Amino acid sequence: MLVRQATLEDLDQMTALINATTKKLIEKNVFQWAYPCELDSLETQIKSGEVFILEDHKRLIGSYSIKHVEESFPVQIDKSLYMYRLLIHPFYQGKNLTQHMFKYLKKEYKKHPVLLDCWAGNEKLCDFYKANDCMFLGDFPEADYKISVFQVGKRGNIVKDDKGFFKKFQN
């Protein structure tokens, strides 16, 4: 298994991966991402270095995207990154392949807290994150729902400011 940064040469395979995964989610009444995949947006993300792929024998089987945390995100920690669109092709799901990506994340970004989120009502995904060594930071309101926010790995301390916001990461 290899995790590497995606290139524009991966665009067609990435589009197919995202579309296959999105269709599988829609079948389960989970409307996580737009279908079909927004090609221009994906191309921009690849060009900016946000997209990484998990491959086995040159076969793309999974992906995640990562970027700096935006100011609007409910958890602000110094030097933190936000992981979004974590996915495994439906054919490979249930084979613990995300463990390779989480292991890579912990190693590659050990000096930066990596945050991820999901709809707070998605107990299966919340439990999945916890089972993969992600620390639950809390539930936070969005427009008409709540998101659960997690940090990859359970090292260091998260410090809250006087308003209760997460602000600092200490080793």
C-alpha positions in Angstrom: 0.0 0.0 0.0 1.2 3.4 -0.9 -0.1 6.9 0.0 1.0 9.6 -2.4 0.0 13.0 -3.5 -2.4 13.0 -6.5 -1.4 14.5 -9.8 -3.5 15.6 -12.8 -2.8 12.3 -14.4 -4.9 10.8 -11.6 -7.9 13.0 -12.4 -10.0 10.5 -14.3 -9.4 7.7 -11.7 -10.1 10.2 -8.9 -13.4 11.2 -10.6 -14.4 7.6 -11.0 -13.5 6.8 -7.3 -15.5 9.8 -6.0 -18.5 9.0 -8.2 -18.5 5.3 -7.2 -18.3 6.1 -3.5 -20.9 8.9 -3.7 -23.3 6.6 -5.5 -22.9 4.0 -2.8 -23.5 6.6 -0.1 -26.7 7.9 -1.9 -27.9 4.3 -2.0 -27.7 4.4 1.8 -29.5 7.8 1.9 -26.3 9.6 2.8 -25.9 12.7 0.8 -22.4 13.6 1.7 -21.0 14.8 -1.6 -22.4 16.2 -4.9 -23.0 13.7 -7.7 -21.5 13.7 -10.2 -18.1 14.9 -8.9 -17.4 18.6 -9.7 -14.4 18.1 -12.1 -13.2 21.8 -12.0 -13.2 21.8 -8.2 -11.3 18.4 -8.0 -8.8 19.7 -10.6 -8.1 22.8 -8.5 -7.7 20.7 -5.3 -5.2 18.4 -7.0 -3.2 21.4 -8.4 -3.1 23.0 -4.9 -1.7 19.7 -3.5 -4.7 18.9 -1.3 -5.5 15.5 -2.7 -3.8 12.2 -1.7 -4.4 8.7 -2.9 -4.1 5.3 -1.5 -3.0 2.8 -4.1 -2.1 -0.8 -4.3 -0.1 -2.1 -7.3 -0.9 1.2 -9.1 -4.6 0.7 -8.6 -6.3 3.7 -6.9 -8.4 2.4 -4.1 -8.9 5.3 -1.7 -8.2 9.0 -1.1 -8.3 11.9 1.3 -8.0 15.6 0.9 -6.3 17.9 3.4 -5.9 21.7 3.7 -5.3 24.4 6.3 -8.3 24.9 8.6 -10.5 27.8 7.5 -11.4 30.6 9.9 -15.1 29.6 9.8 -14.3 26.1 11.1 -15.6 25.7 14.7 -12.3 24.4 16.1 -9.2 26.5 15.8 -5.9 25.0 16.9 -2.5 26.5 16.0 -1.1 25.0 12.8 -4.0 22.7 12.3 -5.0 21.0 9.1 -8.5 19.9 8.0 -9.0 16.5 6.4 -12.0 16.2 4.1 -13.4 13.7 1.7 -11.9 10.5 3.1 -13.0 7.6 1.0 -12.4 4.1 0.0 -13.8 2.6 -3.3 -16.9 0.5 -2.5 -15.2 -2.7 -3.7 -12.5 -2.3 -1.1 -14.6 -1.1 1.8 -14.7 -3.2 4.9 -11.1 -4.3 4.5 -9.5 -1.9 7.1 -7.7 0.0 4.4 -8.4 3.4 6.0 -6.0 2.3 8.7 -3.2 2.8 6.2 -4.3 6.4 5.6 -4.6 7.2 9.3 -1.2 5.7 10.0 0.2 7.9 7.2 -1.6 10.9 8.5 -0.2 10.4 12.0 3.4 10.0 10.7 3.3 12.7 8.0 1.6 15.4 10.0 2.9 14.7 13.5 3.7 18.4 14.0 0.3 19.5 13.0 -3.1 18.6 14.5 -5.3 17.0 11.8 -9.0 17.7 12.3 -11.9 16.0 10.6 -15.7 16.2 11.0 -19.0 14.5 10.2 -22.7 15.1 10.7 -23.2 14.5 14.5 -26.1 12.1 13.8 -23.8 9.7 11.9 -23.0 7.5 14.8 -21.4 4.8 12.6 -18.9 7.3 11.3 -18.3 8.9 14.7 -17.6 5.4 16.1 -15.4 4.6 13.1 -13.3 7.7 13.8 -13.0 6.9 17.5 -11.9 3.3 16.6 -9.2 4.7 14.4 -7.5 6.7 17.2 -9.4 10.0 16.6 -10.1 12.1 19.7 -13.6 13.6 19.9 -13.5 17.3 20.4 -17.2 18.1 20.5 -20.4 18.7 18.6 -20.8 22.2 17.0 -23.9 23.8 15.5 -24.1 24.5 11.8 -27.1 26.0 10.0 -29.7 23.4 11.0 -27.7 20.5 12.3 -24.5 19.8 14.3 -21.2 18.4 13.3 -18.9 16.3 15.4 -15.2 17.3 15.2 -12.3 14.9 15.8 -8.5 15.1 15.9 -6.5 12.4 14.4 -4.3 10.7 17.1 -4.5 11.1 20.9 -1.3 12.8 21.7 -0.7 16.2 23.2 -3.3 18.5 24.8 -5.9 20.6 23.4 -6.4 23.9 25.3 -9.6 25.9 25.4 -9.6 29.7 25.6 -11.8 31.6 28.0 -14.8 31.3 25.5 -14.5 27.5 25.3 -12.9 27.4 21.9 -10.0 25.1 21.1 -7.0 27.2 20.5 -3.7 25.6 21.2 -1.9 22.3 20.6 0.8 21.3 23.1 3.1 18.3 22.8 
